[in-house]
Amino acid sequence: MKRIAIAAGWIIVLAAPLSAQAQQAGELVRFIACPVYRDTDSGRKSGCWLADDRESGIRYDVSQSPYKPDWNREVLVEGRVSADPPTPCGATVLDPVRTSRLETPCPRHMLPAEGYAGRRYKLPRRNIDPLSVPRKVPPGPYAERTFPVYFEFGNDFLVYQYDDWLIDNAVTWIRAAHPRKLVITGFAATDPTPVSGRTIAEPAGLAAARAASIAETLRRLLPGMIVETRAQTGALPTDEPEADGLPGQSQRRAEIRAVF
């Protein structure tokens, strides 16, 4: 959509939305949208997930999210503009990016390839080996340490591979370190935040639910370990690297603290 301004007898056409080209790599974007699937075919899982930011008019490629959209529901998109070209999927790439499923229904929408190839599937960096593969023993000395685990907005279930990888690393270290107990603190982003013309916030009870989810997982993986749970609302962002520099992702977490 364009606006027309008249100045000194000239008609000047101004682009309303910020163009994709004007965005800087690393710029943080956050919006709510109905996901769109582009049916490309470069092999297994090569299709593209797209999302349109209505306020800016920009279409984004959100395919790199560790949690894939449910195209029957809106998603909360959080990501940083990548320097990668838009050629695989025909949209500005967000990487890193998250696409949290919301409850608002969406119509399913699929686009043809339209000449875009998509991306050939490759295993994500956070991908655990089968449990039959021996883990390398982390070196000591061992002292109190905290391991974060992250969640989608509004949910307490573990994210496939992303959380599996984080928990596997934590458990490998804990088995080598032999702490006296584990204290699991769940966090929830309960402070209201404006996004795409609405206000969103996580329920306070989600903090305790996240702690309980992680505690139950660790009790199964570490039989006999003392595990305590705590909860904290109004979560603030952290700079932990596994949140990929996304403030919203860092708020939605549980922390596993090993106590000696």
N, C-alpha and C positions, 0 to 999 in steps of 0.2 A: 504494500500500500504506500502511496506517495502523497505528500502535501504540496500544494502550490502556493508560493508566496510571490507578491507583486512588489517590486522595488524599482523606482526610477524608470517606470515604463517597461521594465523587463519582466518576463515571467521566469521565475527561478524554481526549478524542481528540486525539492529536498527529499532525500531518502529518509523515511521515518525510522526504520529499525537500524541499529548498528550493524554494519556489514560484517560478515565473517572475516573478511580480509583485514578489517580494522582492529580485530581482537589481537591481544598479545598472548603469546605462548605462556602458559602458567596462570592465566587469568581464571579466577574462581567463578563458576556459575552454579546457580541453584534455582530450580523451577519445578513445577508440576505439569505433567503432560500425559496424554494417552500414547502408549508406545505403538510404533509402526514397524512391521517386519518387511524387509526387502528380500525377495526370494532369489538371491544369487546362488550360483552353483560352481564353487571352486573346490568341491569335495565335501567331506563330512563336516557338519556344523559351520559351514562358511557363510550362512545367511547373515544379514545385517539387522541389528536393532537400531531404530532411529527414534528421536523424540523432538518435537517442535516446541520451542519456547515462544509462546504467543506474544509475550511482551516485546521481545526483540525481533521476532519474525525469523529467527535463525533456526535451521534444522541441524541437529547434532547427531553424530554417530556415537551411540552409547554401548556398542557391542563389547567393549573391553571390561564391562562390569563383572565382578565375580558372582553376583547374583543376577540372573537373567530376568527380564520382565515377564509378567503374566499379561498377555495382551488383552485380557478381559477386564483389567483393572488399571487405574491411573498409577503412575510411578512418581516418586520424588527423585529427581535427577540432581546429583551433586558431583561436580567434576571440575577438572582444570583443562583449559584449552591446550591441545597438543600442537607441536610444530609439524606433526605428520600431515601429509597432503590428504585432501578429502577423496582422493580417487578410488579407494576400495569400495566405499559405500555411497558416495555422493553427498557427503555432509561433513561439517566441521567436526573433527575428531576430539572427543574428550578422553583423556588418559592421563592420570587415573580417573575413574568414574564409578559411581554407585547408583543403582536404580532400585530403591526400596518400593515394594508393592504397597499400595494404599487400597482402601476398601471401596472407593468410588468406581462404579462400573464404567467400562469403555466399550464402544463398538470395535469389533475386530477389524483391523485394516492391514491389508497386504499389498505391497507394491511389486511389480515385476522387476527384473534385474535392470532394465533400461540401460544396458551396456556396462554396468558396474559389476566387477568380478567378485567382490567380497574378499574375505581373507581365508587362506588355508588354515585349518585348525592346527593348533599346537598346544601342548600341555602348558598350563599356566606355571608361573614361577613357584607359586605356593601349591605344590602337588606332592602329597605324601607317598612314600614307597609302601608296598604291602607290608603288613606287620611281620611277615616271615623274614624280611630283610633286616639284618642286624644294624642297630643304630650305633654311630660313633659315640663313644663315651665323652661327654663334655669335660674338659680339664678343670681341676680345682685351682686355687682354694675356693671353697664354697661359703657364701655369706647370704644374708637376706636379699631376696630378689623378687621382683614383681613381673608377671607375664600378663599382658592384655589379650582379651578375646573380644571380637567385635560383632555387632548385630545390625540387621536391617532396622529402619525406622519402624517403631511400633511393634516389634516382634522380639520373642525370646528364644526362637529356635536357632540352632547352629547352621551356619552357612556352609554348604558343601564345598569341600577342599580348602577354602579360605580358613575357616575355623578349625577344620581337621588338622591342617598344617600347623597352625598356632598352638593347638592343644598338644599335638604330638611332640613339638619342640619343647614345650613346658614339661611334659611328663618325662621325656628323656633326661632332661636336666634334674628333675626332682628325684628320679630313681638313682641317679649317681650321687646327688648331694645329701640325701637322707635328712631332710628337715624334720623338726619336731612336729609341726602341724602346718596346715594350709588355711589361710584366711581368704575367703572369696567375697569380694565386694561388688555388688551389682550397681550400675549407674543408669539413670534415665534422664533424657533431655526434656525436662518438664517445663522449662521456661518458654512461654509462648513466643513464636517467631513468625514474622510475616513472610510468606512465600506465594508468589503468583496470585496476589490479591486475596489471599485467605490467611488465617492464622493457624499454625500447627503446633502441637506439643504432645509429648509422650505422657501416658498416664503414670502416676506416681508408683503404682503397684508393680510396674514393669521392672523397676530396679531389683526388687526382691525376687521376682520370677527369673530374671537373668542369673542372679547369684545361685538360685536353687538348681537351675539347669546345668550350670557348670559344675556345681558341687556334686550332683548326681553322676555326671560323667566321670569325674575324678575318683569318686568312691568305687566305681566299677573298674577303672583302670589301675587304681592304686589301693587294693584291698588292705584294710587295717590302718590306713592313714587317717589321722584326725583332721576333719574338715569342718570349719566354721563358716557361717555366712553373715554378711552384713549388706545394707542397702543405703544408697545415697541418691537423692534427687537433685535437681538443678545442676546437672553435670556440666563441667566446664571443659573446653577443648584441651587436648594435650598435644605434645609434639612427638609422640611415639612413632617411629618410622613405619610400622606396619599398618598405620591408618592412612598412609600415602599422602600426607599433607592435606587431608580433607577434614576440616574442623568438625562437621556434623558427624562423620564416621567415628572420630575419636571420642565423641561424647557418648555414643551408644556402645557401651562396653561393660565387661566384667573384668576385674583384676584378680589374678591368682598370686597371692603373696606367700612366699615360703618363709616360715619363721623358725629360727634355730634356738 
